Amino acid sequence: MSALGQSFWHRLKEVALPIATLTLMLQAETLTFLRDLKANNTKTWFDANRSAYEAARADFGQFVSQLIEGLNAIDPDLAESNLQAKGCMFRINRDVRFSTNKSPYKTNFGAWFNKGGKKLETAGYYFNLEPGHSFIAGGLYMPDATVLAKARQEIDYNVDEFNQILTAPAFAKTFNGLSREDTLQRPPKGYTPDNPAIEYLKLKSFTASHALPDDALTKPSLTKQALDGFSTLQPLISYLNRAVE
């Protein structure tokens, strides 16, 4: 086993016990609220059901706080950032100014965990709660041109290490590689088609995700399941942040 692999599994064993003690699950009423909101996405309905929204958001906030507790054990950079649930959670209101979809509210709860907080463009971890479309994810999503260039350069210089992260058994089993939804048709400027890393260099995002079925969301094992996935993502997050910083 490589030094990278040995380091990862040693760290995973160290954090396994604290992760196992985190057993908070989401309440069924939170999922019911999101389903009802999707069917009644109007301000009138939302105002009439604001108490249900506040209860659902508080429930999700407690879950996010427990994820932060577990992530602090997994990723030292996050522990140093002193993340708080409120600063990781996204607002429910949609920005409809430039969208053809004028529905005023999102139909999911989302939380983003990254070094320095949401305002910094660094790689991180994401939890999406949405009936029928919940998932855990992580990586560097649609960075600006400068940050993207840094990530590509690191992959170009150290593609063997990048491959090693993506082909690790736990990563391959849980995430099955990187998302390919944002990909250039041709090599980016400065790179040739025969570059060994070209399929990675064409990407405009470097992310991986794993779907969560609805029945997993209200089980005590949810927090551990999410944190196990985040543990598997940590080497990728560390690699990308090394590149952009």
C-alpha positions as CSV (number, residue, x, y, z in Angstrom):
1,M,0.0,0.0,0.0
2,S,1.2,3.5,-0.8
3,A,2.2,6.1,1.8
4,L,-1.0,8.0,0.8
5,G,-3.2,5.0,1.3
6,Q,-1.6,4.1,4.6
7,S,-2.0,7.7,5.9
8,F,-5.7,7.7,4.9
9,W,-6.6,4.4,6.5
10,H,-4.7,5.3,9.7
11,R,-6.6,8.5,10.0
12,L,-9.9,6.8,9.2
13,K,-9.4,4.4,12.1
14,E,-8.7,7.3,14.4
15,V,-12.0,9.0,13.6
16,A,-14.1,5.9,13.3
17,L,-15.1,5.9,17.0
18,P,-16.3,9.6,17.3
19,I,-18.2,9.2,14.0
20,A,-19.9,6.1,15.3
21,T,-21.3,8.1,18.3
22,L,-23.0,10.6,16.0
23,T,-26.5,9.2,15.4
24,L,-28.8,12.1,14.8
25,M,-31.4,11.5,12.1
26,L,-33.8,13.8,10.3
27,Q,-37.4,13.9,11.2
28,A,-40.1,12.6,8.8
29,E,-41.9,15.9,9.2
30,T,-39.0,17.7,7.6
31,L,-39.3,15.5,4.4
32,T,-43.0,16.1,4.4
33,F,-42.6,19.8,4.5
34,L,-40.2,19.7,1.5
35,R,-42.6,17.5,-0.4
36,D,-45.5,19.8,0.3
37,L,-43.5,22.9,-0.6
38,K,-42.7,21.3,-4.0
39,A,-46.4,20.9,-4.6
40,N,-47.3,24.3,-3.3
41,N,-44.4,26.6,-4.2
42,T,-46.1,30.0,-3.6
43,K,-45.6,32.8,-1.1
44,T,-49.2,32.4,0.1
45,W,-48.7,28.8,1.0
46,F,-45.3,29.3,2.5
47,D,-46.5,32.2,4.8
48,A,-49.4,30.0,6.0
49,N,-47.0,27.2,6.8
50,R,-44.1,29.2,8.1
51,S,-44.1,27.4,11.5
52,A,-43.6,24.1,9.6
53,Y,-40.7,25.6,7.7
54,E,-39.0,26.9,10.8
55,A,-39.3,23.5,12.5
56,A,-37.9,21.8,9.4
57,R,-35.1,24.2,9.1
58,A,-34.2,23.8,12.8
59,D,-34.2,20.0,12.4
60,F,-31.9,20.3,9.4
61,G,-29.7,22.8,11.3
62,Q,-29.2,20.3,14.2
63,F,-28.2,17.6,11.6
64,V,-25.8,20.0,10.0
65,S,-24.2,20.8,13.4
66,Q,-23.6,17.1,13.9
67,L,-22.0,16.8,10.5
68,I,-19.7,19.7,11.4
69,E,-18.7,17.9,14.6
70,G,-17.8,14.8,12.6
71,L,-16.1,16.7,9.8
72,N,-13.9,18.5,12.4
73,A,-12.5,15.0,13.3
74,I,-12.1,14.1,9.6
75,D,-10.6,17.2,8.2
76,P,-8.2,19.4,10.3
77,D,-8.6,22.4,8.0
78,L,-12.3,22.5,8.8
79,A,-11.7,22.2,12.5
80,E,-9.5,25.3,12.2
81,S,-12.3,27.2,10.4
82,N,-14.7,27.0,13.3
83,L,-17.7,26.4,11.0
84,Q,-21.2,27.0,12.4
85,A,-24.4,25.4,11.0
86,K,-26.0,28.8,10.1
87,G,-23.0,29.8,8.0
88,C,-23.0,26.5,6.1
89,M,-26.7,26.3,5.2
90,F,-28.2,27.9,2.1
91,R,-31.3,30.2,2.1
92,I,-34.6,28.7,1.0
93,N,-35.5,31.7,-1.1
94,R,-34.6,31.5,-4.8
95,D,-33.1,34.3,-6.9
96,V,-35.6,34.5,-9.7
97,R,-34.3,37.7,-11.3
98,F,-32.6,36.0,-14.2
99,S,-34.5,32.7,-14.2
100,T,-37.4,31.5,-16.3
101,N,-38.5,29.5,-13.3
102,K,-40.3,32.0,-11.0
103,S,-41.0,29.7,-8.2
104,P,-40.0,31.7,-5.1
105,Y,-38.5,28.9,-3.0
106,K,-36.0,26.1,-3.3
107,T,-37.4,22.6,-2.7
108,N,-34.3,21.4,-0.9
109,F,-32.2,22.1,2.1
110,G,-28.4,22.3,1.3
111,A,-25.3,22.7,3.4
112,W,-21.7,23.4,2.1
113,F,-18.7,22.8,4.3
114,N,-15.4,24.2,3.2
115,K,-12.2,25.7,4.6
116,G,-12.9,29.4,5.5
117,G,-16.7,29.3,4.8
118,K,-19.0,29.6,1.9
119,K,-17.5,32.9,0.7
120,L,-14.1,31.3,-0.2
121,E,-13.7,29.4,-3.4
122,T,-12.1,26.3,-1.9
123,A,-13.0,22.6,-2.3
124,G,-15.4,21.2,0.3
125,Y,-18.2,18.9,1.2
126,Y,-21.9,19.2,0.4
127,F,-25.1,17.6,1.8
128,N,-28.3,17.9,-0.2
129,L,-31.7,17.1,1.4
130,E,-34.5,16.8,-1.1
131,P,-37.0,13.9,-1.2
132,G,-36.1,11.8,-4.2
133,H,-32.9,13.6,-4.8
134,S,-30.8,13.6,-1.7
135,F,-27.0,13.1,-1.9
136,I,-23.6,13.7,-0.4
137,A,-21.0,15.3,-2.6
138,G,-17.6,17.0,-2.5
139,G,-15.0,18.7,-4.6
140,L,-14.5,22.0,-6.4
141,Y,-17.7,23.1,-8.2
142,M,-17.5,25.5,-11.2
143,P,-14.6,27.6,-9.9
144,D,-13.6,30.8,-11.6
145,A,-11.0,30.8,-14.4
146,T,-8.0,31.5,-12.1
147,V,-8.9,28.8,-9.6
148,L,-9.7,26.3,-12.4
149,A,-6.3,26.9,-14.0
150,K,-4.6,26.2,-10.6
151,A,-6.5,22.9,-10.2
152,R,-5.7,21.8,-13.8
153,Q,-2.0,22.6,-13.3
154,E,-1.8,20.5,-10.2
155,I,-3.5,17.6,-11.9
156,D,-1.2,18.0,-14.9
157,Y,1.9,17.9,-12.6
158,N,0.6,15.2,-10.3
159,V,-1.8,13.0,-12.2
160,D,-0.5,9.8,-10.7
161,E,-1.5,11.0,-7.2
162,F,-4.9,12.2,-8.5
163,N,-5.5,8.8,-10.1
164,Q,-4.6,7.1,-6.9
165,I,-7.2,9.0,-5.0
166,L,-9.9,8.3,-7.5
167,T,-9.2,4.6,-7.9
168,A,-8.9,3.9,-4.1
169,P,-11.3,1.0,-3.4
170,A,-13.5,3.0,-1.0
171,F,-13.7,6.0,-3.4
172,A,-14.5,3.8,-6.4
173,K,-17.2,1.9,-4.6
174,T,-18.9,4.9,-3.1
175,F,-18.5,7.6,-5.8
176,N,-17.6,5.7,-9.0
177,G,-15.3,8.5,-10.3
178,L,-15.8,12.2,-10.9
179,S,-18.9,13.8,-12.4
180,R,-18.6,14.4,-16.1
181,E,-21.5,16.9,-16.5
182,D,-19.3,19.9,-17.0
183,T,-16.7,18.9,-19.7
184,L,-15.0,20.7,-22.5
185,Q,-15.2,19.1,-26.0
186,R,-11.5,20.1,-26.7
187,P,-8.4,20.3,-24.5
188,P,-8.2,23.6,-22.6
189,K,-5.7,26.2,-23.7
190,G,-2.1,25.1,-23.0
191,Y,-2.7,21.4,-23.1
192,T,-2.4,18.8,-25.9
193,P,-4.8,15.9,-26.7
194,D,-2.1,13.4,-25.8
195,N,-1.6,14.7,-22.2
196,P,-2.0,11.7,-19.8
197,A,-4.4,13.7,-17.7
198,I,-6.4,15.2,-20.6
199,E,-9.8,13.6,-19.6
200,Y,-9.5,15.3,-16.2
201,L,-8.1,18.6,-17.6
202,K,-11.3,18.9,-19.8
203,L,-13.4,19.1,-16.7
204,K,-14.8,22.5,-15.5
205,S,-15.7,21.0,-12.1
206,F,-14.0,18.3,-10.0
207,T,-16.8,16.8,-8.0
208,A,-18.1,13.4,-6.9
209,S,-21.5,12.5,-5.5
210,H,-23.4,9.6,-3.9
211,A,-27.2,9.4,-3.9
212,L,-29.1,8.7,-0.6
213,P,-32.5,7.0,-0.7
214,D,-35.4,8.6,1.2
215,D,-35.6,5.7,3.6
216,A,-32.0,6.4,4.8
217,L,-32.8,10.0,5.8
218,T,-34.8,9.1,8.9
219,K,-32.5,6.3,10.2
220,P,-30.0,6.8,13.1
221,S,-27.3,5.6,10.7
222,L,-27.7,8.7,8.5
223,T,-25.0,10.8,10.1
224,K,-22.4,8.0,10.1
225,Q,-23.3,7.2,6.4
226,A,-22.7,10.8,5.4
227,L,-19.5,11.1,7.4
228,D,-18.2,7.9,6.0
229,G,-18.7,9.3,2.6
230,F,-17.0,12.6,3.6
231,S,-14.0,10.6,5.0
232,T,-13.7,9.0,1.6
233,L,-13.8,12.4,-0.1
234,Q,-11.2,14.0,2.2
235,P,-8.1,13.1,0.2
236,L,-9.7,14.6,-2.9
237,I,-10.6,17.8,-1.0
238,S,-7.1,18.0,0.4
239,Y,-5.5,17.6,-3.0
240,L,-7.7,20.3,-4.7
241,N,-7.2,22.8,-1.9
242,R,-3.5,22.3,-2.1
243,A,-3.8,23.2,-5.7
244,V,-5.9,26.4,-5.3
245,E,-4.1,27.7,-2.3
